[in-house]
């Protein structure tokens, strides 16, 4: 099982000091956080993509390329890549190049984006968000799998004799997850292709995540990719830890109370009971996280949100120390002991290359079938 | 004739305790239960007092999801066969609490649902708020509003005749709408999709 962190890249004032970091400070903090993630033994760092203040991450491949050069084992991912408003041709090119530079440590999570004005700023319409995600992703898959593409669709100018360069590393496209908070159509898309499905698991109650994941698993099996419990599931999560749980609550509360998404609303205690947010000791985080398996089954990737709402860099790095030293080693061992042998790990570039070598004929046939669609 | 059953949800946005809005809601409910009984239908009534969900509703506006308590209330309303919705009139319209409850429901959740609208205020000069504020709200939600909406000013609780007749007429209209419609079977977004993914891919 993979463990990591994901960032939304928000520039938010620290409510305890009133100070807002500069964009430069926040960008460099995100670098420090990703490097620290590898240093403490986490597997994955994923960055969001935003095209409006107060967020800094407009260009994930620029950032991830820099991180790739500074790390050696960290899996680099996105949370999410905007499949609606980005040109799928640029996604195909940018991430294929990044995959070469990162020696196969890249995967992506597709998302639609929920900031209304971003759609018109990029020439699109939020009301066609699902249709954009479906058409653009279908094109992206072809660009990575077919050397020469003739294509015509509804949202983008047609392509005749187009080759996306560079071709994917080892001829194997990056693994793709699909993230959605509330749209079953996106879980259906993930299931149709046998891709991973990632549930945000931060802003909504667990019952909602459970329904989405159950639906994805059932449809994954329906489309013949394996049994429902072999579908590739990732979860978000949100934690704040101190060794003494009362210290964690006391320190996090001023950040929680005015946080951009849920601030000025429910109390920390109410939100902790209604959603997967855990504020407490490392042991409490371990127990809560192990409990996620009770309602989504054995899953492949757990990402925590730890660097938002104005928390200072020093505090975030301390959170990473606790995750790396006390939480993840226990979770790794406990989850591994519980997982049946037939449940796969999350695909990586290495595993996808190995799978293709093991079954070259099947891969070619599957590719042909995809083209025919 | 076999006995049919229907669920009747009642939303009352009164703030006082006791509340004249709830009093009107109770009168409309009793009359509707009786009208349904006359049509061979046994009604199960579930009342949602929005005052009890005032903080839940503010939280939902900010977090984007209903907490467990509000979720139960919303499910009661969206899973019902008919709805009685009663609000006090504040500043020439429905109360903010009343509107907020309908703001946080899914926009399709009341589609086709029979609704009886009621309102209360200190004077009869507010009565047309039912027609210029509540009726467009339920039209937007594509609910089926009964032709008669019932307004009760303070003076109506003393004067004989008019209010009782309006309640009886409106209850009969709601009962007719509910009797003429099969029991609610709300769509589950997690059912297997009716549009195949191949159709989505084909742009249909």
Interface residues (C-beta under 8 A of the other chain):
Chain A: X130 X131 X134 X135 X138 X153 X154 X184 X185 X188 X189 X192 X203 X204 X205 X208 X211 X212 X214 X215 X218 X219 X222 X261 X262 X263 X264 X265 X266 X270 X271 X274 X373
Chain B: X58 X59 X61 X62 X63 X64 X65 X67 X68 X71 X189 X190 X192 X193 X197 X198 X200 X201 X203
